[in-house]
Amino acid sequence: MRRRPSRGVPRRPPVANGDGTVYQRKDSRWEAAGYVLAPGNTRRRVRVYGTTRKEALAKLTEKIANSNRGLPVPSAQGSVAAYLTYWLENVAVHHLRENTHTRYTACVDRYLIPGLGKKKLIKLTAKDVRTWLNQLRTTCQCCTRHIDARRDQPHCCAVSRCCSKRLSPLTLTYIHSVLKSALEHAVREEEIPRNVARNVRTGTPRPRRFEPLTADEARQFLNTAQDHRLRALFELALHTGLRKGELLGLNWEDLDLDAGTAAIRRTLQRTNAGGLTTLPTKTRASERRIALPARCAQSLKLHREQQKREREAAGTAWQHSVHVFTTAQGRPIDPTNLSRVFNTLLRQAGLRRIRFHDLRHSTATLLLEQGVELVVIKELLGHAHIGVTATVYAHVRLRLQHEAVTALGNALDRP
């Protein structure tokens, strides 16, 4: 005899075959369970939880959908090495820029897997992470990674004379951040209950020191670059603080030389897979429109005429390109080659060697010294948050504060 449903109690919607089971626990949470693809081409039962039936079912449906697309779901009972490999190959590769993914992979292979790879993911503790980081901090990398043994002329552990080559605080912080990112995804997938790496403090490393050009040095550099075919590029770099990739990724359609503006939409980078590749800007805030000084607008007009003459001289050898800055044959400029040209100009100008990126720091420093507000510099440089600008150039602001309070003291000391 068919039972009649109780009045006032809504019937649960049926669950389709293969969608698993969904039920409410005694603690009022909802639990959904089903079978998904696991590493080794096996299947295992997973459980997910939610505050509502709909939420729990949605989480399970997502895992089953990924499983049907052939993406294995890692097991928390598996090793940290297995999970990191899964995370790099199936998750991070879709969310990171190619060069960033390459750096993450090197970090995992070089430090994370050798140090923590054998531990079970579910049993990894904050103490394990802290102990491992302390060991990295105090151990010579030549000895640990057997670097010296692979050298043609060993000069460290292979000859019993340790050079004590240790990782910098900045590198340790980077390694820690990669581990946190991987474990954070494991938490989102409910493989582990919490991100134990977040409970470990590595300390805030000192920001990398840079030596921006002074106003006199900047003038000296521009005078030396006056006759170079890329004069317009170096003027634009020093006047606007654009990144190297942003300069090389500029197209003529991005420029409005009559209005004196430039739209920063893309960056040019060399990747392992695609060679010289045009990519989106570093962050969403990096995509911006900036004002061009009259001097730069005039230099770019002259550069356009020069490019036309180079195209006529190259004839059929010209590579049709929409880039503003190209080689004499019309090809995009390799970032490494631009750095070589920059270093040559520094030597010719009799200036100390700095990185190309320090031109960007020079722009911001000189603007700060001219009294330009921090928010204007932040928009020009394309920083995501004004806190980034304030942190990077804190030493400049501190020097300006010293000058300001000294001037005030002199004024107050006068009768």
Disulfide bonds with the S-S distance in Angstrom:
none
